Amino acid sequence: MRIHIIIAALFWSDLVDSRKVRGISSSYKRFYREKKSFLCIDGSKMIPFEQVNDDYCDCADGSDEPGTSACPRGRFYCTNLGFRPHYIPSSRVNDGICDCCDASDEYNSHARCQNTCWNLGQKERAYVEGQMKTLDEGLRLKQQLIEEGVLLWREKQAQLRELQQAAEDLQIKLEERRWRKNEANRLKEQAFKAQQEARDRALRHQNNTITSLFQLLDSNKDGSISVNEVKAKVVLVHDEQQLLSEDEAMALLGGNHQIDLTKFQYTLWDILTRGDSVKIKDVHDVPDGLVSEGPHVKAADRAAEWEASSLKKVEEAYETVNMEISDLQKKLAVDYGTDWEFLFLNGQCYKLKVYEYVYTLCPFNQVTQKSTSGTEVSLGIWGMWAGPPKNQYNQMVYENGEPCWQGGSRSTTVTLTCGTETALRSVKEPSKCQYIMDFQTPVACQPVLKQRGVHSEL
């Protein structure tokens, strides 16, 4: 029992002695327990203990003068009870400026320092408490967004499957429409060919008829029709008894006294086929020209046009569906976080006005800058996540924006920070055409946020 009391007494004696040494933390007090000699902490030198804090630098590492400004490499420990402890360069000890909130650094100067550690600690604790509340609320909102992200991801996957099924159905319909269009074109070509053959036959018949009528009017068989031959065999439709005058006969011959077979085809023959003014005596049926387009040809043409129009509509629908599939696949290929928590940002845009510019961040798409004059400049398109390995989702990179006037292209780095709202908070341009943004969102909140050390003791 006596031994235990002696050991305890020695321990408390050493502890009391070590507390007399200014400028050291509790973790270093073991080096400063008063004894006959003091070993510099770097082990470089042994000095008498009374030379510790004697305002003369003996150790190269400055460990013998933690409470004075004698050593250039020395450090003074501010205990700052009630706030955060920290070190200051020993050169600031007793320099007339209050560096430690507990005023311990100005123990021998003219400065009248107040102990402000408790007030600072209160503010610090209130700030940390506010941060923890923000974190808790952010994590709660993040969980909601994760659940929404999972549902949205499933919806997108279901939408993709539906589009792919629609594309397959349209592919079958497309092949059917192409066959029907080709068949309609074949029937149209067949009808047109049949009509052309009929026209060729009619043309041959007409040529024969023209020749026969020419020969009928050419009474003297001299290879031409004269005015007298016309007067002899051509009469008025409404009055066959009245003879044609010489002028009337010449008019029928195109103003000529006589015409050959070629001119007959373009003058008197045209008049005779109309059948409304003159005709040949005792001849009642004069063909009225070539065969016109038949109804079956018109029907085949309309059918071909309808099939072509129907095919075009199916082709446009097929192209639209494939574009939607491609866009959706691109969206689904983006890394939206381990739990798809960032998926809700896709398709959204966030604006912030900074002086004369309006900055717009569209996550996973692009970043733009618009001036008051209306000129819009691309500050980069979505590139990748660029955070550290432990938290890769806290930074986005947008690159290959519009060229900068000094060369190179504009780019933007977006840092995501924890918050209860999703908003663009700040934009800076630390170097020419290189932008940084602070983007606050609940999905950036992390479950662990270590509180900075604050003494709560009084």
C-alpha positions as CSV (number, residue, x, y, z in Angstrom):
1,M,0.0,0.0,0.0
2,R,2.8,2.4,0.9
3,I,4.6,1.6,-2.4
4,H,1.4,2.6,-4.4
5,I,1.1,5.9,-2.5
6,I,4.8,6.7,-3.2
7,I,4.4,5.9,-7.0
8,A,1.2,8.0,-7.2
9,A,3.0,10.9,-5.4
10,L,5.9,10.7,-7.8
11,F,3.5,10.6,-10.8
12,W,1.5,13.7,-9.7
13,S,4.8,15.4,-8.8
14,D,6.1,14.9,-12.3
15,L,2.8,15.9,-13.8
16,V,2.7,19.1,-11.8
17,D,6.3,19.9,-12.8
18,S,5.6,19.2,-16.5
19,R,2.6,21.6,-16.4
20,K,5.0,24.4,-15.5
21,V,6.5,24.1,-19.0
22,R,4.6,26.5,-21.3
23,G,3.7,25.8,-24.9
24,I,3.5,22.0,-24.9
25,S,0.6,19.7,-25.5
26,S,-0.4,16.8,-23.2
27,S,1.0,14.3,-25.7
28,Y,4.5,15.9,-25.3
29,K,4.5,16.4,-21.5
30,R,6.3,13.1,-21.1
31,F,9.4,14.7,-22.6
32,Y,9.3,17.6,-20.1
33,R,9.1,15.9,-16.7
34,E,11.6,17.8,-14.6
35,K,14.8,16.0,-13.9
36,K,18.5,16.8,-14.0
37,S,18.8,16.8,-17.7
38,F,16.7,17.3,-20.8
39,L,17.2,15.4,-24.1
40,C,16.2,17.3,-27.2
41,I,13.3,15.5,-28.8
42,D,15.3,14.9,-32.0
43,G,17.9,13.2,-29.8
44,S,20.6,15.5,-31.0
45,K,21.7,17.0,-27.6
46,M,21.4,16.7,-23.8
47,I,21.1,19.9,-21.7
48,P,20.4,20.7,-18.1
49,F,16.7,20.8,-17.5
50,E,16.8,24.4,-16.1
51,Q,17.7,25.5,-19.6
52,V,14.2,24.6,-20.9
53,N,12.3,27.8,-21.7
54,D,15.2,30.0,-20.6
55,D,14.8,32.1,-23.7
56,Y,17.9,30.7,-25.3
57,C,17.8,28.1,-28.1
58,D,19.9,25.1,-27.3
59,C,18.2,22.3,-29.4
60,A,18.3,22.4,-33.2
61,D,14.7,21.3,-33.3
62,G,13.7,24.1,-30.9
63,S,12.2,21.6,-28.5
64,D,13.9,23.2,-25.5
65,E,12.1,26.5,-26.0
66,P,8.4,25.6,-26.5
67,G,7.2,28.6,-24.5
68,T,9.5,31.3,-25.8
69,S,10.4,32.9,-29.1
70,A,14.1,32.0,-28.9
71,C,14.2,29.1,-31.5
72,P,13.4,29.9,-35.1
73,R,12.0,26.3,-35.6
74,G,10.1,26.3,-32.4
75,R,6.3,25.8,-32.0
76,F,4.0,27.0,-29.2
77,Y,1.0,25.0,-28.3
78,C,-2.2,27.0,-27.7
79,T,-4.3,24.8,-25.3
80,N,-7.4,27.0,-26.0
81,L,-9.7,25.2,-23.5
82,G,-13.3,25.4,-24.8
83,F,-12.2,25.8,-28.4
84,R,-9.8,24.1,-30.9
85,P,-6.2,23.8,-29.8
86,H,-3.5,24.5,-32.3
87,Y,0.2,25.4,-32.8
88,I,1.7,28.7,-33.7
89,P,5.3,29.6,-34.7
90,S,7.2,30.3,-31.5
91,S,8.2,33.7,-33.1
92,R,4.7,34.9,-32.3
93,V,5.1,34.4,-28.5
94,N,5.0,37.6,-26.6
95,D,5.0,39.7,-29.8
96,G,2.2,41.9,-28.7
97,I,-0.4,40.2,-30.9
98,C,-3.0,37.8,-29.5
99,D,-2.8,34.5,-31.4
100,C,-4.1,32.0,-28.9
101,C,-7.8,32.5,-27.9
102,D,-6.8,31.7,-24.3
103,A,-4.1,34.5,-24.4
104,S,-1.4,32.0,-23.3
105,D,1.0,33.2,-26.0
106,E,1.2,36.7,-24.5
107,Y,2.0,35.9,-20.9
108,N,4.9,38.4,-20.8
109,S,4.0,41.2,-23.1
110,H,2.1,44.6,-23.0
111,A,-0.8,43.1,-24.9
112,R,-4.0,42.8,-22.9
113,C,-5.5,39.6,-24.4
114,Q,-8.9,38.3,-23.4
115,N,-9.8,34.6,-23.2
116,T,-12.3,34.3,-26.1
117,C,-12.1,30.5,-26.4
118,W,-15.5,29.8,-24.8
119,N,-17.3,32.2,-27.2
120,L,-15.5,30.8,-30.2
121,G,-16.2,27.3,-29.0
122,Q,-19.9,28.1,-28.7
123,K,-20.0,29.5,-32.3
124,E,-18.0,26.5,-33.5
125,R,-20.3,24.0,-31.8
126,A,-23.4,25.9,-33.1
127,Y,-21.9,25.8,-36.6
128,V,-21.0,22.1,-36.4
129,E,-24.5,21.4,-35.0
130,G,-26.0,23.2,-37.9
131,Q,-23.8,21.2,-40.3
132,M,-24.9,18.0,-38.7
133,K,-28.6,19.0,-39.0
134,T,-28.0,19.9,-42.7
135,L,-26.2,16.5,-43.1
136,D,-29.0,14.6,-41.4
137,E,-31.6,16.4,-43.6
138,G,-29.5,15.9,-46.7
139,L,-29.1,12.2,-46.0
140,R,-32.8,11.9,-45.6
141,L,-33.4,13.6,-48.9
142,K,-30.7,11.6,-50.5
143,Q,-32.4,8.4,-49.5
144,Q,-35.6,9.6,-51.1
145,L,-33.7,10.5,-54.3
146,I,-32.0,7.1,-54.3
147,E,-35.5,5.4,-54.1
148,E,-36.8,7.7,-56.8
149,G,-33.6,7.0,-58.8
150,V,-34.1,3.2,-58.6
151,L,-37.8,3.6,-59.7
152,L,-36.8,5.9,-62.5
153,W,-34.1,3.6,-63.6
154,R,-36.6,0.7,-63.8
155,E,-39.0,2.9,-65.7
156,K,-36.3,3.8,-68.2
157,Q,-35.4,0.1,-68.6
158,A,-39.0,-0.8,-69.1
159,Q,-39.4,2.1,-71.6
160,L,-36.3,0.8,-73.5
161,R,-37.8,-2.7,-73.7
162,E,-41.1,-1.2,-75.0
163,L,-39.3,0.8,-77.6
164,Q,-37.2,-2.2,-78.7
165,Q,-40.4,-4.3,-79.0
166,A,-42.0,-1.4,-81.0
167,A,-39.0,-1.4,-83.3
168,E,-39.2,-5.1,-83.9
169,D,-43.0,-4.7,-84.7
170,L,-42.2,-1.8,-87.1
171,Q,-39.5,-3.8,-88.7
172,I,-42.0,-6.5,-89.6
173,K,-44.5,-3.9,-90.8
174,L,-41.8,-2.2,-92.8
175,E,-40.9,-5.4,-94.7
176,E,-44.6,-6.0,-95.4
177,R,-45.1,-2.4,-96.6
178,R,-42.0,-2.6,-98.8
179,W,-43.4,-5.8,-100.4
180,R,-46.8,-4.2,-100.9
181,K,-45.2,-1.1,-102.4
182,N,-43.2,-3.2,-104.8
183,E,-46.3,-5.2,-105.7
184,A,-48.3,-2.0,-106.4
185,N,-45.5,-0.7,-108.6
186,R,-45.4,-4.0,-110.5
187,L,-49.2,-3.8,-111.1
188,K,-48.9,-0.2,-112.1
189,E,-46.1,-1.0,-114.5
190,Q,-48.1,-3.9,-115.9
191,A,-51.2,-1.7,-116.4
192,F,-49.1,1.1,-118.0
193,K,-47.5,-1.5,-120.3
194,A,-50.9,-2.8,-121.3
195,Q,-52.1,0.7,-122.0
196,Q,-49.0,1.5,-124.0
197,E,-49.5,-1.5,-126.1
198,A,-53.1,-0.5,-126.7
199,R,-51.9,3.0,-127.7
200,D,-49.4,1.5,-130.1
201,R,-52.1,-0.5,-131.7
202,A,-54.4,2.5,-131.9
203,L,-51.6,4.6,-133.4
204,R,-51.0,2.0,-136.1
205,H,-54.7,1.9,-136.7
206,Q,-54.9,5.7,-136.8
207,N,-52.0,5.9,-139.3
208,N,-53.8,3.4,-141.5
209,T,-57.0,5.4,-141.2
210,I,-55.2,8.6,-142.0
211,T,-53.7,7.0,-145.1
212,S,-57.1,5.6,-146.1
213,L,-58.9,8.9,-145.8
214,F,-56.1,10.7,-147.6
215,Q,-56.4,8.2,-150.5
216,L,-60.2,8.6,-150.4
217,L,-59.9,12.4,-150.8
218,D,-57.0,12.1,-153.4
219,S,-59.4,11.4,-156.3
220,N,-56.7,11.7,-159.0
221,K,-54.2,9.7,-157.0
222,D,-51.4,12.2,-157.5
223,G,-50.3,12.0,-153.9
224,S,-51.8,15.3,-152.9
225,I,-55.2,16.8,-152.0
226,S,-56.3,19.9,-153.9
227,V,-58.9,22.6,-153.2
228,N,-61.2,21.0,-155.8
229,E,-60.9,17.6,-154.3
230,V,-61.9,19.0,-150.9
231,K,-64.9,20.8,-152.4
232,A,-65.9,17.6,-154.1
233,K,-65.9,15.3,-151.0
234,V,-66.0,17.5,-147.9
235,V,-69.3,19.0,-146.7
236,L,-70.5,20.9,-143.7
237,V,-71.8,18.8,-140.8
238,H,-75.0,20.7,-140.4
239,D,-75.7,21.3,-144.1
240,E,-74.4,18.5,-146.4
241,Q,-76.2,20.1,-149.4
242,Q,-74.2,23.4,-149.3
243,L,-70.9,23.3,-151.2
244,L,-67.7,24.7,-149.7
245,S,-66.3,27.8,-151.2
246,E,-62.8,27.9,-152.4
247,D,-61.7,30.0,-149.4
248,E,-63.3,27.6,-147.1
249,A,-61.6,24.7,-148.8
250,M,-58.2,26.5,-148.6
251,A,-58.7,27.2,-144.9
252,L,-59.2,23.4,-144.4
253,L,-55.9,22.8,-146.1
254,G,-54.1,25.3,-143.9
255,G,-54.2,28.1,-146.5
256,N,-52.7,25.9,-149.1
257,H,-54.0,25.1,-152.6
258,Q,-53.0,21.5,-152.1
259,I,-51.3,19.4,-149.3
260,D,-49.5,16.1,-149.1
261,L,-50.0,13.3,-146.5
262,T,-47.8,14.9,-143.9
263,K,-49.6,18.3,-143.9
264,F,-53.0,16.5,-144.1
265,Q,-52.3,14.9,-140.8
266,Y,-51.9,18.3,-139.1
267,T,-54.6,20.2,-140.9
268,L,-57.7,18.6,-142.4
269,W,-57.3,15.4,-140.4
270,D,-57.4,17.3,-137.1
271,I,-60.6,19.1,-138.2
272,L,-62.2,15.9,-139.4
273,T,-61.5,14.0,-136.1
274,R,-63.1,16.8,-134.1
275,G,-66.3,16.2,-136.1
276,D,-67.9,19.6,-135.2
277,S,-67.7,21.5,-138.5
278,V,-67.0,19.4,-141.6
279,K,-67.1,15.7,-142.6
280,I,-66.5,13.5,-145.6
281,K,-69.5,12.6,-147.7
282,D,-70.9,9.2,-146.9
283,V,-68.2,8.5,-144.2
284,H,-69.7,8.6,-140.7
285,D,-67.1,7.1,-138.3
286,V,-63.8,9.0,-138.2
287,P,-61.5,7.9,-135.3
288,D,-61.1,10.7,-132.7
289,G,-57.4,10.1,-131.9
290,L,-55.3,7.9,-129.6
291,V,-56.5,5.8,-126.7
292,S,-56.8,7.9,-123.5
293,E,-55.6,6.7,-120.0
294,G,-58.0,4.0,-118.9
295,P,-59.5,3.8,-115.4
296,H,-57.5,0.7,-114.5
297,V,-54.3,2.6,-115.1
298,K,-55.5,5.5,-112.9
299,A,-56.5,3.0,-110.1
300,A,-53.1,1.3,-110.3
301,D,-51.3,4.6,-110.1
302,R,-53.4,5.7,-107.0
303,A,-52.7,2.4,-105.3
304,A,-49.0,2.7,-105.9
305,E,-49.0,6.3,-104.5
306,W,-51.0,5.1,-101.4
307,E,-48.6,2.3,-100.7
308,A,-45.6,4.6,-101.2
309,S,-47.1,7.1,-98.7
310,S,-47.9,4.3,-96.2
311,L,-44.4,3.0,-96.5
312,K,-42.9,6.4,-95.8
313,K,-45.0,6.8,-92.7
314,V,-43.8,3.4,-91.4
315,E,-40.2,4.3,-92.3
316,E,-40.5,7.6,-90.4
317,A,-42.0,5.9,-87.3
318,Y,-39.2,3.2,-87.4
319,E,-36.6,5.9,-87.6
320,T,-38.1,7.9,-84.8
321,V,-38.3,4.8,-82.5
322,N,-34.7,4.0,-83.3
323,M,-33.6,7.5,-82.5
324,E,-35.5,7.3,-79.1
325,I,-33.8,4.0,-78.4
326,S,-30.4,5.4,-79.2
327,D,-31.0,8.5,-77.0
328,L,-32.3,6.3,-74.1
329,Q,-29.3,3.9,-74.4
330,K,-26.9,6.8,-74.2
331,K,-28.7,8.2,-71.1
332,L,-28.7,4.7,-69.5
333,A,-25.0,4.3,-70.3
334,V,-24.0,7.3,-68.0
335,D,-22.7,6.5,-64.5
336,Y,-25.4,7.9,-62.2
337,G,-23.8,6.7,-59.0
338,T,-23.8,3.3,-57.2
339,D,-27.5,3.6,-56.4
340,W,-28.6,5.8,-59.4
341,E,-28.9,8.7,-57.0
342,F,-27.8,11.2,-59.6
343,L,-30.3,10.1,-62.2
344,F,-32.8,12.7,-61.2
345,L,-30.3,15.4,-62.4
346,N,-30.6,14.2,-66.0
347,G,-32.7,16.5,-68.1
348,Q,-32.5,19.3,-65.5
349,C,-30.7,22.7,-65.7
350,Y,-29.6,25.1,-63.0
351,K,-28.9,28.8,-63.5
352,L,-26.9,31.4,-61.6
353,K,-26.3,35.0,-62.4
354,V,-22.9,36.4,-61.7
355,Y,-22.5,40.0,-62.6
356,E,-23.4,40.4,-66.3
357,Y,-23.4,36.7,-67.1
358,V,-25.9,33.9,-66.5
359,Y,-24.3,30.5,-66.1
360,T,-26.4,27.3,-66.8
361,L,-25.4,23.9,-65.6
362,C,-27.2,21.0,-67.3
363,P,-25.8,17.9,-65.5
364,F,-24.6,15.1,-67.8
365,N,-25.1,17.5,-70.8
366,Q,-23.3,20.8,-70.9
367,V,-22.4,24.1,-69.2
368,T,-23.1,27.5,-70.9
369,Q,-22.4,31.2,-70.2
370,K,-24.9,33.8,-71.6
371,S,-24.1,37.5,-71.5
372,T,-26.6,40.3,-71.2
373,S,-26.3,40.9,-74.9
374,G,-27.7,37.4,-75.5
375,T,-24.4,35.8,-76.7
376,E,-24.2,32.2,-75.4
377,V,-20.9,30.4,-75.1
378,S,-20.3,26.7,-74.4
379,L,-18.1,26.2,-71.3
380,G,-17.9,22.4,-71.9
381,I,-19.9,19.3,-72.6
382,W,-20.2,16.3,-70.2
383,G,-17.0,14.4,-69.8
384,M,-16.7,12.3,-66.7
385,W,-16.6,12.0,-63.0
386,A,-13.3,13.2,-61.6
387,G,-13.4,12.9,-57.8
388,P,-10.8,11.1,-55.7
389,P,-11.0,7.3,-55.5
390,K,-12.7,7.4,-52.1
391,N,-15.4,9.8,-53.4
392,Q,-15.3,9.9,-57.2
393,Y,-18.9,11.3,-57.4
394,N,-18.0,14.7,-55.8
395,Q,-16.6,16.3,-59.0
396,M,-17.7,16.6,-62.6
397,V,-15.7,17.6,-65.6
398,Y,-17.2,19.3,-68.7
399,E,-14.7,19.7,-71.5
400,N,-14.3,20.7,-75.2
401,G,-16.2,23.9,-74.9
402,E,-15.9,26.7,-77.4
403,P,-12.3,27.7,-78.3
404,C,-10.8,30.4,-76.1
405,W,-9.4,33.5,-77.8
406,Q,-5.9,32.7,-76.5
407,G,-6.1,29.0,-77.7
408,G,-7.4,25.9,-76.3
409,S,-11.0,25.2,-75.4
410,R,-13.1,26.2,-72.4
411,S,-13.7,23.6,-69.7
412,T,-15.5,23.5,-66.3
413,T,-15.0,21.6,-63.1
414,V,-18.1,21.2,-61.0
415,T,-17.6,20.3,-57.3
416,L,-20.7,18.8,-55.6
417,T,-21.3,19.7,-52.0
418,C,-23.8,18.5,-49.4
419,G,-27.0,20.6,-49.0
420,T,-30.7,20.3,-48.5
421,E,-31.4,21.9,-51.9
422,T,-30.2,21.3,-55.4
423,A,-28.8,24.5,-56.7
424,L,-25.8,26.1,-58.4
425,R,-24.1,28.2,-55.7
426,S,-21.0,29.8,-57.2
427,V,-19.0,30.2,-60.4
428,K,-15.4,31.3,-60.7
429,E,-12.8,31.6,-63.4
430,P,-9.5,31.1,-61.6
431,S,-7.6,30.9,-64.9
432,K,-8.4,32.0,-68.4
433,C,-11.3,30.0,-69.8
434,Q,-11.1,27.4,-67.0
435,Y,-14.2,27.6,-64.8
436,I,-15.0,26.0,-61.4
437,M,-18.5,25.7,-60.0
438,D,-19.9,24.8,-56.6
439,F,-23.1,22.7,-57.1
440,Q,-25.0,21.9,-53.9
441,T,-27.3,18.8,-53.7
442,P,-28.5,16.3,-51.1
443,V,-27.1,13.4,-53.1
444,A,-23.6,14.7,-52.4
445,C,-24.1,14.2,-48.6
446,Q,-22.0,11.4,-47.2
447,P,-23.0,9.3,-44.1
448,V,-19.8,10.1,-42.2
449,L,-18.9,13.7,-41.3
450,K,-16.2,13.9,-38.6
451,Q,-16.7,16.9,-36.3
452,R,-13.6,19.1,-35.9
453,G,-12.0,18.9,-32.5
454,V,-13.6,21.4,-30.1
455,H,-13.0,21.3,-26.4
456,S,-16.3,21.2,-24.6
457,E,-14.9,21.3,-21.2
458,L,-15.2,24.4,-19.1
